[in-house]
């Protein structure tokens, strides 16, 4: 399971997922909990994460 989040309310989801991804514009505490960090919301980070971690596998 992959989860992508960007704020404090997403930390539990990021921890629970098999692969938790934070957006680049997330607070540092959120990024520390994530397995990976993708581009920001303004840089199409969700699309980049899906291409990297889902489609390319």
Predicted model as a PDB file, atoms N, CA, C, CB and O in Angstrom, pLDDT in the B-factor column:
MODEL        1                                                                  
ATOM      1  N   UNK A   1       0.841  -1.159   0.000  1.00 93.00           N  
ATOM      2  CA  UNK A   1       0.000   0.000   0.000  1.00 93.00           C  
ATOM      3  C   UNK A   1       0.896   1.236   0.000  1.00 93.00           C  
ATOM      4  CB  UNK A   1      -0.962  -0.010   1.211  1.00 93.00           C  
ATOM      5  O   UNK A   1       1.871   1.316   0.748  1.00 93.00           O  
ATOM      6  N   UNK A   2       0.552   2.176  -0.838  1.00 96.00           N  
ATOM      7  CA  UNK A   2       1.284   3.438  -0.939  1.00 96.00           C  
ATOM      8  C   UNK A   2       0.380   4.558  -0.438  1.00 96.00           C  
ATOM      9  CB  UNK A   2       1.754   3.710  -2.410  1.00 96.00           C  
ATOM     10  O   UNK A   2      -0.807   4.598  -0.761  1.00 96.00           O  
ATOM     11  N   UNK A   3       0.943   5.461   0.347  1.00 98.00           N  
ATOM     12  CA  UNK A   3       0.200   6.626   0.812  1.00 98.00           C  
ATOM     13  C   UNK A   3       1.060   7.859   0.597  1.00 98.00           C  
ATOM     14  CB  UNK A   3      -0.205   6.481   2.310  1.00 98.00           C  
ATOM     15  O   UNK A   3       2.267   7.845   0.838  1.00 98.00           O  
ATOM     16  N   UNK A   4       0.422   8.921   0.141  1.00 98.00           N  
ATOM     17  CA  UNK A   4       1.116  10.185  -0.096  1.00 98.00           C  
ATOM     18  C   UNK A   4       0.421  11.257   0.730  1.00 98.00           C  
ATOM     19  CB  UNK A   4       1.128  10.562  -1.624  1.00 98.00           C  
ATOM     20  O   UNK A   4      -0.796  11.425   0.645  1.00 98.00           O  
ATOM     21  N   UNK A   5       1.198  11.982   1.531  1.00 98.00           N  
ATOM     22  CA  UNK A   5       0.622  13.017   2.368  1.00 98.00           C  
ATOM     23  C   UNK A   5       1.515  14.234   2.452  1.00 98.00           C  
ATOM     24  CB  UNK A   5       0.355  12.483   3.746  1.00 98.00           C  
ATOM     25  O   UNK A   5       2.665  14.213   2.014  1.00 98.00           O  
ATOM     26  N   UNK A   6       0.959  15.311   3.031  1.00 97.00           N  
ATOM     27  CA  UNK A   6       1.742  16.531   3.090  1.00 97.00           C  
ATOM     28  C   UNK A   6       1.610  17.315   4.387  1.00 97.00           C  
ATOM     29  CB  UNK A   6       1.362  17.396   1.971  1.00 97.00           C  
ATOM     30  O   UNK A   6       2.180  18.399   4.507  1.00 97.00           O  
ATOM     31  N   UNK A   7       0.864  16.787   5.369  1.00 98.00           N  
ATOM     32  CA  UNK A   7       0.716  17.574   6.590  1.00 98.00           C  
ATOM     33  C   UNK A   7       0.591  16.650   7.796  1.00 98.00           C  
ATOM     34  CB  UNK A   7      -0.511  18.507   6.494  1.00 98.00           C  
ATOM     35  O   UNK A   7       0.502  15.429   7.663  1.00 98.00           O  
ATOM     36  N   UNK A   8       0.586  17.262   8.969  1.00 98.00           N  
ATOM     37  CA  UNK A   8       0.608  16.504  10.224  1.00 98.00           C  
ATOM     38  C   UNK A   8      -0.504  15.468  10.317  1.00 98.00           C  
ATOM     39  CB  UNK A   8       0.505  17.447  11.389  1.00 98.00           C  
ATOM     40  O   UNK A   8      -0.291  14.384  10.861  1.00 98.00           O  
ATOM     41  N   UNK A   9      -1.674  15.779   9.802  1.00 98.00           N  
ATOM     42  CA  UNK A   9      -2.781  14.826   9.874  1.00 98.00           C  
ATOM     43  C   UNK A   9      -2.532  13.585   9.019  1.00 98.00           C  
ATOM     44  CB  UNK A   9      -4.071  15.496   9.439  1.00 98.00           C  
ATOM     45  O   UNK A   9      -3.269  12.606   9.139  1.00 98.00           O  
ATOM     46  N   UNK A  10      -1.525  13.602   8.170  1.00 98.00           N  
ATOM     47  CA  UNK A  10      -1.199  12.458   7.315  1.00 98.00           C  
ATOM     48  C   UNK A  10      -0.135  11.532   7.911  1.00 98.00           C  
ATOM     49  CB  UNK A  10      -0.730  12.951   5.975  1.00 98.00           C  
ATOM     50  O   UNK A  10       0.143  10.477   7.342  1.00 98.00           O  
ATOM     51  N   UNK A  11       0.453  11.901   9.027  1.00 98.00           N  
ATOM     52  CA  UNK A  11       1.549  11.109   9.606  1.00 98.00           C  
ATOM     53  C   UNK A  11       1.118   9.675   9.899  1.00 98.00           C  
ATOM     54  CB  UNK A  11       2.057  11.766  10.891  1.00 98.00           C  
ATOM     55  O   UNK A  11       1.840   8.740   9.554  1.00 98.00           O  
ATOM     56  N   UNK A  12      -0.014   9.484  10.512  1.00 98.00           N  
ATOM     57  CA  UNK A  12      -0.463   8.123  10.831  1.00 98.00           C  
ATOM     58  C   UNK A  12      -0.631   7.291   9.561  1.00 98.00           C  
ATOM     59  CB  UNK A  12      -1.789   8.164  11.616  1.00 98.00           C  
ATOM     60  O   UNK A  12      -0.253   6.119   9.532  1.00 98.00           O  
ATOM     61  N   UNK A  13      -1.188   7.881   8.529  1.00 98.00           N  
ATOM     62  CA  UNK A  13      -1.373   7.183   7.251  1.00 98.00           C  
ATOM     63  C   UNK A  13      -0.008   6.840   6.635  1.00 98.00           C  
ATOM     64  CB  UNK A  13      -2.210   8.055   6.265  1.00 98.00           C  
ATOM     65  O   UNK A  13       0.179   5.737   6.120  1.00 98.00           O  
ATOM     66  N   UNK A  14       0.924   7.763   6.688  1.00 98.00           N  
ATOM     67  CA  UNK A  14       2.264   7.540   6.133  1.00 98.00           C  
ATOM     68  C   UNK A  14       2.959   6.409   6.878  1.00 98.00           C  
ATOM     69  CB  UNK A  14       3.111   8.832   6.208  1.00 98.00           C  
ATOM     70  O   UNK A  14       3.618   5.572   6.262  1.00 98.00           O  
ATOM     71  N   UNK A  15       2.818   6.379   8.192  1.00 97.00           N  
ATOM     72  CA  UNK A  15       3.420   5.308   8.998  1.00 97.00           C  
ATOM     73  C   UNK A  15       2.794   3.953   8.681  1.00 97.00           C  
ATOM     74  CB  UNK A  15       3.267   5.614  10.493  1.00 97.00           C  
ATOM     75  O   UNK A  15       3.498   2.946   8.608  1.00 97.00           O  
ATOM     76  N   UNK A  16       1.490   3.924   8.497  1.00 98.00           N  
ATOM     77  CA  UNK A  16       0.752   2.682   8.285  1.00 98.00           C  
ATOM     78  C   UNK A  16       1.036   2.054   6.921  1.00 98.00           C  
ATOM     79  CB  UNK A  16      -0.731   2.937   8.428  1.00 98.00           C  
ATOM     80  O   UNK A  16       1.100   0.831   6.797  1.00 98.00           O  
ATOM     81  N   UNK A  17       1.202   2.873   5.926  1.00 97.00           N  
ATOM     82  CA  UNK A  17       1.378   2.374   4.558  1.00 97.00           C  
ATOM     83  C   UNK A  17       2.675   1.590   4.420  1.00 97.00           C  
ATOM     84  CB  UNK A  17       1.361   3.534   3.558  1.00 97.00           C  
ATOM     85  O   UNK A  17       3.643   1.832   5.142  1.00 97.00           O  
ATOM     86  N   UNK A  18       2.678   0.676   3.509  1.00 95.00           N  
ATOM     87  CA  UNK A  18       3.903  -0.051   3.207  1.00 95.00           C  
ATOM     88  C   UNK A  18       4.970   0.876   2.651  1.00 95.00           C  
ATOM     89  CB  UNK A  18       3.624  -1.174   2.220  1.00 95.00           C  
ATOM     90  O   UNK A  18       6.162   0.672   2.881  1.00 95.00           O  
ATOM     91  N   UNK A  19       4.541   1.888   1.926  1.00 97.00           N  
ATOM     92  CA  UNK A  19       5.437   2.920   1.395  1.00 97.00           C  
ATOM     93  C   UNK A  19       4.769   4.261   1.635  1.00 97.00           C  
ATOM     94  CB  UNK A  19       5.749   2.699  -0.137  1.00 97.00           C  
ATOM     95  O   UNK A  19       3.799   4.609   0.961  1.00 97.00           O  
ATOM     96  N   UNK A  20       5.285   5.008   2.588  1.00 98.00           N  
ATOM     97  CA  UNK A  20       4.749   6.320   2.919  1.00 98.00           C  
ATOM     98  C   UNK A  20       5.588   7.403   2.276  1.00 98.00           C  
ATOM     99  CB  UNK A  20       4.691   6.518   4.435  1.00 98.00           C  
ATOM    100  O   UNK A  20       6.806   7.437   2.452  1.00 98.00           O  
ATOM    101  N   UNK A  21       4.947   8.284   1.537  1.00 98.00           N  
ATOM    102  CA  UNK A  21       5.655   9.327   0.803  1.00 98.00           C  
ATOM    103  C   UNK A  21       5.142  10.690   1.241  1.00 98.00           C  
ATOM    104  CB  UNK A  21       5.485   9.144  -0.724  1.00 98.00           C  
ATOM    105  O   UNK A  21       3.935  10.907   1.340  1.00 98.00           O  
ATOM    106  N   UNK A  22       6.066  11.601   1.502  1.00 98.00           N  
ATOM    107  CA  UNK A  22       5.722  12.974   1.856  1.00 98.00           C  
ATOM    108  C   UNK A  22       6.020  13.890   0.671  1.00 98.00           C  
ATOM    109  CB  UNK A  22       6.502  13.436   3.120  1.00 98.00           C  
ATOM    110  O   UNK A  22       6.922  13.629  -0.126  1.00 98.00           O  
ATOM    111  N   UNK A  23       5.261  14.940   0.578  1.00 98.00           N  
ATOM    112  CA  UNK A  23       5.488  15.954  -0.441  1.00 98.00           C  
ATOM    113  C   UNK A  23       6.664  16.831  -0.002  1.00 98.00           C  
ATOM    114  CB  UNK A  23       4.202  16.813  -0.679  1.00 98.00           C  
ATOM    115  O   UNK A  23       6.899  16.988   1.196  1.00 98.00           O  
ATOM    116  N   UNK A  24       7.394  17.395  -0.944  1.00 98.00           N  
ATOM    117  CA  UNK A  24       8.558  18.225  -0.630  1.00 98.00           C  
ATOM    118  C   UNK A  24       8.194  19.447   0.206  1.00 98.00           C  
ATOM    119  CB  UNK A  24       9.234  18.670  -1.909  1.00 98.00           C  
ATOM    120  O   UNK A  24       9.028  19.942   0.964  1.00 98.00           O  
ATOM    121  N   UNK A  25       6.972  19.937   0.082  1.00 97.00           N  
ATOM    122  CA  UNK A  25       6.555  21.111   0.838  1.00 97.00           C  
ATOM    123  C   UNK A  25       5.946  20.755   2.199  1.00 97.00           C  
ATOM    124  CB  UNK A  25       5.558  21.907   0.028  1.00 97.00           C  
ATOM    125  O   UNK A  25       5.354  21.611   2.856  1.00 97.00           O  
ATOM    126  N   UNK A  26       6.090  19.518   2.614  1.00 98.00           N  
ATOM    127  CA  UNK A  26       5.598  19.085   3.930  1.00 98.00           C  
ATOM    128  C   UNK A  26       6.499  19.632   5.030  1.00 98.00           C  
ATOM    129  CB  UNK A  26       5.527  17.537   4.012  1.00 98.00           C  
ATOM    130  O   UNK A  26       7.672  19.920   4.790  1.00 98.00           O  
ATOM    131  N   UNK A  27       5.951  19.778   6.245  1.00 98.00           N  
ATOM    132  CA  UNK A  27       6.804  20.117   7.385  1.00 98.00           C  
ATOM    133  C   UNK A  27       7.868  19.028   7.595  1.00 98.00           C  
ATOM    134  CB  UNK A  27       5.947  20.297   8.670  1.00 98.00           C  
ATOM    135  O   UNK A  27       7.654  17.867   7.244  1.00 98.00           O  
ATOM    136  N   UNK A  28       8.989  19.405   8.158  1.00 98.00           N  
ATOM    137  CA  UNK A  28      10.095  18.462   8.367  1.00 98.00           C  
ATOM    138  C   UNK A  28       9.671  17.231   9.160  1.00 98.00           C  
ATOM    139  CB  UNK A  28      11.238  19.155   9.083  1.00 98.00           C  
ATOM    140  O   UNK A  28      10.139  16.128   8.876  1.00 98.00           O  
ATOM    141  N   UNK A  29       8.798  17.396  10.144  1.00 98.00           N  
ATOM    142  CA  UNK A  29       8.345  16.264  10.960  1.00 98.00           C  
ATOM    143  C   UNK A  29       7.629  15.222  10.111  1.00 98.00           C  
ATOM    144  CB  UNK A  29       7.418  16.749  12.080  1.00 98.00           C  
ATOM    145  O   UNK A  29       7.752  14.023  10.360  1.00 98.00           O  
ATOM    146  N   UNK A  30       6.891  15.669   9.123  1.00 98.00           N  
ATOM    147  CA  UNK A  30       6.183  14.746   8.229  1.00 98.00           C  
ATOM    148  C   UNK A  30       7.192  14.031   7.331  1.00 98.00           C  
ATOM    149  CB  UNK A  30       5.124  15.506   7.369  1.00 98.00           C  
ATOM    150  O   UNK A  30       7.103  12.818   7.140  1.00 98.00           O  
ATOM    151  N   UNK A  31       8.138  14.766   6.787  1.00 98.00           N  
ATOM    152  CA  UNK A  31       9.155  14.147   5.919  1.00 98.00           C  
ATOM    153  C   UNK A  31       9.991  13.117   6.665  1.00 98.00           C  
ATOM    154  CB  UNK A  31      10.071  15.217   5.332  1.00 98.00           C  
ATOM    155  O   UNK A  31      10.394  12.111   6.081  1.00 98.00           O  
ATOM    156  N   UNK A  32      10.256  13.351   7.942  1.00 98.00           N  
ATOM    157  CA  UNK A  32      11.037  12.393   8.735  1.00 98.00           C  
ATOM    158  C   UNK A  32      10.308  11.066   8.919  1.00 98.00           C  
ATOM    159  CB  UNK A  32      11.366  12.987  10.097  1.00 98.00           C  
ATOM    160  O   UNK A  32      10.949  10.022   9.039  1.00 98.00           O  
ATOM    161  N   UNK A  33       8.996  11.091   8.943  1.00 98.00           N  
ATOM    162  CA  UNK A  33       8.200   9.877   9.120  1.00 98.00           C  
ATOM    163  C   UNK A  33       8.037   9.089   7.822  1.00 98.00           C  
ATOM    164  CB  UNK A  33       6.835  10.232   9.672  1.00 98.00           C  
ATOM    165  O   UNK A  33       7.680   7.911   7.854  1.00 98.00           O  
ATOM    166  N   UNK A  34       8.294   9.720   6.695  1.00 98.00           N  
ATOM    167  CA  UNK A  34       8.071   9.102   5.386  1.00 98.00           C  
ATOM    168  C   UNK A  34       9.246   8.222   4.969  1.00 98.00           C  
ATOM    169  CB  UNK A  34       7.829  10.177   4.330  1.00 98.00           C  
ATOM    170  O   UNK A  34      10.379   8.415   5.410  1.00 98.00           O  
ATOM    171  N   UNK A  35       8.946   7.260   4.113  1.00 98.00           N  
ATOM    172  CA  UNK A  35       9.987   6.424   3.516  1.00 98.00           C  
ATOM    173  C   UNK A  35      10.681   7.147   2.370  1.00 98.00           C  
ATOM    174  CB  UNK A  35       9.394   5.106   3.021  1.00 98.00           C  
ATOM    175  O   UNK A  35      11.832   6.857   2.046  1.00 98.00           O  
ATOM    176  N   UNK A  36       9.971   8.087   1.763  1.00 98.00           N  
ATOM    177  CA  UNK A  36      10.513   8.834   0.622  1.00 98.00           C  
ATOM    178  C   UNK A  36       9.845  10.201   0.567  1.00 98.00           C  
ATOM    179  CB  UNK A  36      10.297   8.058  -0.719  1.00 98.00           C  
ATOM    180  O   UNK A  36       8.783  10.415   1.151  1.00 98.00           O  
ATOM    181  N   UNK A  37      10.483  11.112  -0.138  1.00 98.00           N  
ATOM    182  CA  UNK A  37       9.936  12.450  -0.350  1.00 98.00           C  
ATOM    183  C   UNK A  37       9.879  12.679  -1.855  1.00 98.00           C  
ATOM    184  CB  UNK A  37      10.800  13.558   0.371  1.00 98.00           C  
ATOM    185  O   UNK A  37      10.843  12.415  -2.573  1.00 98.00           O  
ATOM    186  N   UNK A  38       8.742  13.172  -2.317  1.00 98.00           N  
ATOM    187  CA  UNK A  38       8.558  13.464  -3.736  1.00 98.00           C  
ATOM    188  C   UNK A  38       8.546  14.979  -3.931  1.00 98.00           C  
ATOM    189  CB  UNK A  38       7.241  12.821  -4.275  1.00 98.00           C  
ATOM    190  O   UNK A  38       8.712  15.728  -2.968  1.00 98.00           O  
ATOM    191  N   UNK A  39       8.356  15.425  -5.137  1.00 98.00           N  
ATOM    192  CA  UNK A  39       8.295  16.850  -5.443  1.00 98.00           C  
ATOM    193  C   UNK A  39       7.107  17.494  -4.716  1.00 98.00           C  
ATOM    194  CB  UNK A  39       8.185  17.075  -6.973  1.00 98.00           C  
ATOM    195  O   UNK A  39       6.252  16.796  -4.170  1.00 98.00           O  
ATOM    196  N   UNK A  40       7.066  18.804  -4.717  1.00 97.00           N  
ATOM    197  CA  UNK A  40       6.002  19.527  -4.021  1.00 97.00           C  
ATOM    198  C   UNK A  40       4.669  19.426  -4.748  1.00 97.00           C  
ATOM    199  CB  UNK A  40       6.385  20.983  -3.858  1.00 97.00           C  
ATOM    200  O   UNK A  40       4.585  18.925  -5.869  1.00 97.00           O  
ATOM    201  N   UNK A  41       3.636  19.912  -4.084  1.00 93.00           N  
ATOM    202  CA  UNK A  41       2.301  19.950  -4.699  1.00 93.00           C  
ATOM    203  C   UNK A  41       2.329  20.760  -5.994  1.00 93.00           C  
ATOM    204  CB  UNK A  41       1.266  20.551  -3.717  1.00 93.00           C  
ATOM    205  O   UNK A  41       1.682  20.387  -6.972  1.00 93.00           O  
ATOM    206  N   UNK A  42       3.063  21.845  -6.005  1.00 95.00           N  
ATOM    207  CA  UNK A  42       3.120  22.717  -7.177  1.00 95.00           C  
ATOM    208  C   UNK A  42       3.964  22.146  -8.314  1.00 95.00           C  
ATOM    209  CB  UNK A  42       3.663  24.060  -6.780  1.00 95.00           C  
ATOM    210  O   UNK A  42       3.935  22.657  -9.433  1.00 95.00           O  
ATOM    211  N   UNK A  43       4.708  21.097  -8.025  1.00 97.00           N  
ATOM    212  CA  UNK A  43       5.573  20.464  -9.028  1.00 97.00           C  
ATOM    213  C   UNK A  43       5.079  19.066  -9.413  1.00 97.00           C  
ATOM    214  CB  UNK A  43       7.007  20.378  -8.503  1.00 97.00           C  
ATOM    215  O   UNK A  43       5.857  18.229  -9.871  1.00 97.00           O  
ATOM    216  N   UNK A  44       3.781  18.822  -9.221  1.00 97.00           N  
ATOM    217  CA  UNK A  44       3.158  17.555  -9.588  1.00 97.00           C  
ATOM    218  C   UNK A  44       3.802  16.358  -8.888  1.00 97.00           C  
ATOM    219  CB  UNK A  44       3.228  17.365 -11.086  1.00 97.00           C  
ATOM    220  O   UNK A  44       4.080  15.330  -9.506  1.00 97.00           O  
ATOM    221  N   UNK A  45       4.030  16.518  -7.583  1.00 97.00           N  
ATOM    222  CA  UNK A  45       4.687  15.479  -6.799  1.00 97.00           C  
ATOM    223  C   UNK A  45       3.946  14.160  -6.739  1.00 97.00           C  
ATOM    224  CB  UNK A  45       4.894  15.964  -5.431  1.00 97.00           C  
ATOM    225  O   UNK A  45       4.575  13.102  -6.734  1.00 97.00           O  
ATOM    226  N   UNK A  46       2.627  14.197  -6.694  1.00 97.00           N  
ATOM    227  CA  UNK A  46       1.858  12.947  -6.656  1.00 97.00           C  
ATOM    228  C   UNK A  46       2.075  12.172  -7.952  1.00 97.00           C  
ATOM    229  CB  UNK A  46       0.345  13.232  -6.440  1.00 97.00           C  
ATOM    230  O   UNK A  46       2.303  10.963  -7.929  1.00 97.00           O  
ATOM    231  N   UNK A  47       2.005  12.863  -9.060  1.00 97.00           N  
ATOM    232  CA  UNK A  47       2.235  12.226 -10.362  1.00 97.00           C  
ATOM    233  C   UNK A  47       3.645  11.645 -10.430  1.00 97.00           C  
ATOM    234  CB  UNK A  47       2.018  13.239 -11.511  1.00 97.00           C  
ATOM    235  O   UNK A  47       3.834  10.525 -10.906  1.00 97.00           O  
ATOM    236  N   UNK A  48       4.619  12.391  -9.964  1.00 97.00           N  
ATOM    237  CA  UNK A  48       6.011  11.915  -9.982  1.00 97.00           C  
ATOM    238  C   UNK A  48       6.172  10.669  -9.120  1.00 97.00           C  
ATOM    239  CB  UNK A  48       6.966  13.019  -9.492  1.00 97.00           C  
ATOM    240  O   UNK A  48       6.868   9.732  -9.513  1.00 97.00           O  
ATOM    241  N   UNK A  49       5.541  10.646  -7.954  1.00 97.00           N  
ATOM    242  CA  UNK A  49       5.641   9.482  -7.064  1.00 97.00           C  
ATOM    243  C   UNK A  49       4.982   8.257  -7.684  1.00 97.00           C  
ATOM    244  CB  UNK A  49       5.000   9.788  -5.705  1.00 97.00           C  
ATOM    245  O   UNK A  49       5.525   7.155  -7.607  1.00 97.00           O  
ATOM    246  N   UNK A  50       3.835   8.437  -8.288  1.00 96.00           N  
ATOM    247  CA  UNK A  50       3.158   7.302  -8.926  1.00 96.00           C  
ATOM    248  C   UNK A  50       3.989   6.761 -10.078  1.00 96.00           C  
ATOM    249  CB  UNK A  50       1.763   7.712  -9.430  1.00 96.00           C  
ATOM    250  O   UNK A  50       4.114   5.547 -10.237  1.00 96.00           O  
ATOM    251  N   UNK A  51       4.554   7.646 -10.875  1.00 95.00           N  
ATOM    252  CA  UNK A  51       5.415   7.178 -11.981  1.00 95.00           C  
ATOM    253  C   UNK A  51       6.621   6.424 -11.442  1.00 95.00           C  
ATOM    254  CB  UNK A  51       5.885   8.368 -12.852  1.00 95.00           C  
ATOM    255  O   UNK A  51       7.001   5.389 -11.990  1.00 95.00           O  
ATOM    256  N   UNK A  52       7.226   6.933 -10.371  1.00 95.00           N  
ATOM    257  CA  UNK A  52       8.444   6.305  -9.850  1.00 95.00           C  
ATOM    258  C   UNK A  52       8.172   5.013  -9.091  1.00 95.00           C  
ATOM    259  CB  UNK A  52       9.166   7.268  -8.948  1.00 95.00           C  
ATOM    260  O   UNK A  52       8.869   4.018  -9.295  1.00 95.00           O  
ATOM    261  N   UNK A  53       7.176   5.016  -8.225  1.00 93.00           N  
ATOM    262  CA  UNK A  53       6.995   3.887  -7.306  1.00 93.00           C  
ATOM    263  C   UNK A  53       5.919   2.897  -7.736  1.00 93.00           C  
ATOM    264  CB  UNK A  53       6.661   4.403  -5.948  1.00 93.00           C  
ATOM    265  O   UNK A  53       5.844   1.810  -7.163  1.00 93.00           O  
ATOM    266  N   UNK A  54       5.094   3.221  -8.707  1.00 93.00           N  
ATOM    267  CA  UNK A  54       4.040   2.308  -9.130  1.00 93.00           C  
ATOM    268  C   UNK A  54       4.248   1.859 -10.580  1.00 93.00           C  
ATOM    269  CB  UNK A  54       2.667   2.973  -8.972  1.00 93.00           C  
ATOM    270  O   UNK A  54       4.372   0.666 -10.854  1.00 93.00           O  
ATOM    271  N   UNK A  55       4.284   2.798 -11.477  1.00 93.00           N  
ATOM    272  CA  UNK A  55       4.364   2.466 -12.900  1.00 93.00           C  
ATOM    273  C   UNK A  55       5.703   1.846 -13.275  1.00 93.00           C  
ATOM    274  CB  UNK A  55       4.127   3.705 -13.735  1.00 93.00           C  
ATOM    275  O   UNK A  55       5.752   0.919 -14.084  1.00 93.00           O  
ATOM    276  N   UNK A  56       6.783   2.347 -12.699  1.00 83.00           N  
ATOM    277  CA  UNK A  56       8.115   1.848 -13.086  1.00 83.00           C  
ATOM    278  C   UNK A  56       8.440   0.479 -12.502  1.00 83.00           C  
ATOM    279  CB  UNK A  56       9.175   2.830 -12.653  1.00 83.00           C  
ATOM    280  O   UNK A  56       9.456  -0.117 -12.862  1.00 83.00           O  
ATOM    281  N   UNK A  57       7.606  -0.026 -11.617  1.00 71.00           N  
ATOM    282  CA  UNK A  57       7.905  -1.324 -10.983  1.00 71.00           C  
ATOM    283  C   UNK A  57       7.227  -2.406 -11.705  1.00 71.00           C  
ATOM    284  CB  UNK A  57       7.495  -1.351  -9.531  1.00 71.00           C  
ATOM    285  O   UNK A  57       7.352  -3.571 -11.330  1.00 71.00           O  
TER     286      UNK A  57                                                      
ENDMDL                                                                          
END                                                                             
